[in-house]
Amino acid sequence: MITVAQTPNADDLVWQKSVAKYDHTRAAILNSVDRQAEEGPFLLNWDSLKKYKVPDWYQDAKFGIFIHWGVYSVPAFGDEWYPRKMYIQGSPEFKHQIATYGPETKFGYKDFIPMFHAEHFDPQAWAALFKESGAKYVIPVAEHHDGFQMYASKLSDWNAAAMGPKRDLVGELADAVRADGLHFGASSHRAEHYWFMDSGRAFPSDVQDPKNASLYGPAHVAPQGKEPGTKGVLHPDAAYLNDWLARSGELVEKLHPELMYFDWWVEQPEFQPYLRRFMAFYYNEAAKRGQQPVLFLKNGATPEGTVVLDIERGGLDHVDPLHWQTDTSVSDKSWGYVKGDTYKSPESLVWQLIDIVSKNGNLLLNIGPKSDGTIPDEAVSILQHMGAWLKINGDAIYGTRPWTMYGEGPTKTVAGSFHDTATSPYQPQDIRFTTKSGDLYAIALGWPTDGKLTVHAVSTGGFRVGEVAMLGSTAKIRWSQDADGLHLQFPQQHVGMYAYAFRLTPAK
């Protein structure tokens, strides 16, 4: 077993004492993790892990659902970082907390748990909506930075099966999702919990009560003037890292997710040997079960080609030969549900999906359910509209691969993380390409006012067109091709919405 030598401080020792009752279970899971990590076919080194191949089923799927749902949906204020910000003196969340619930010595984050009922949670209805949306996989957050597990765990009493709803929420959803023929995944944001509640140590609060240590964690305070997330500022000790690995292993052994998502901060140097242990274990365990797994990581946490790169709220401005993914949310302010949030338009999200797919990526689209287990009407409407578009145009999305160029047009995509709303609205002259079974799909991101469109790249790219059909239309499409491009006449009858896909069959 590989460990990182760190000297625990007083906060670490208090936390370790608070979770000592789980030592035997933790050790058993870690032994299982390390045993399977050593059995192959993947071994505990990067050269072996670089042999990982992104499965075809995932590359074909293109579209998945992300779910941020937890205790933070009870206050429903600010964003899903409420459990951290409510302890930051002077913040809007701090002021709201005191004005609404009283001082943090009397009412802390833990006191929201009995208010988290999930009384209207219907996993079958959720799965049906996700299937209607056209999504092919579903990834709920199993544990967010707040340290509250949304599944039945043997490593903590602070979980939804033991407290609050007293239901294995993620486990129930896994069964419903699979029953509807969708792929199931799980997300862990546990790494950041090492410091997430640290502001509660700056003034009298329940974070400092040793009775709450197993929920609030070590709650490490970064050196003055340093942000906790800064690389190298905080150094998790071996006990915390092994607990992170055990929780990750428990998720895999309990739920058998085909997809695993880790949020940021696992790229910290201390996590590297633990990531290798997890990856070899996860890939080997999946192979044993006949699964083809997908693991998402950010920020270059591992060598290229060992996982699928995830770009948060952003994208690329080019075709990447390695398959990648964007995760973003239907809502603007928060990943979790908050009152008064605003929502993106279905049109903009359909455009984003098309642009991402043309560049060899997938879209993981997040929703934030309310604490009672209902999905906001705005999110439901967005998913239904996306499903309606995909029902007509899915042939140009599912199972496709990128062409030699992603597209053409006047609108330039702003690349990079946290830029997904920076791109200007697309125009009909913005075209995106995908390919499948020898056909080329040209997707116009709008309906031209005069019904005419020239796609220049078809000719410059050397594609000789034999037939043209518009998805969703039975009309015969008038077209011609010359050195300037493919000239298309849209049908008189307007069909569909948002974007319009043409199937171009090559000339024989």
Secondary structure by P-SEA (a helix, b strand, c coil): cbbbbbbbcaaaaaaaaaaccaaaaaaaaaaaaaaaaacccccccccccccccccaaaaaaccccccccccccccccccccccccccccccaaaaaaaacccccccccccccccccccccccaaaaaaaaaaacccbbbccccccccccccccccccccccccccccaaaaaaaaaaaaacccccccccccccccccccccccccccccccccccccccccccccccccccccccccaaaaaaaaaaaaaaaaaccccbbbbccccccccaaaaaaaaaaaaaaaaaaaccbbbbbbcccccccccbbbbbcccccccccccccbbbbbccccccccccbbbbbbaaaaaaaaaaaaaaccccbbbbbbcccccccaaaaaaaaaaaaaaaacccccccccccccccccccccccccccccccccccccbbbbbbcccbbbbbbcccccccccccccccccccccccccccccccccccccccccbbbbcccccccccbbbbbbbbcc
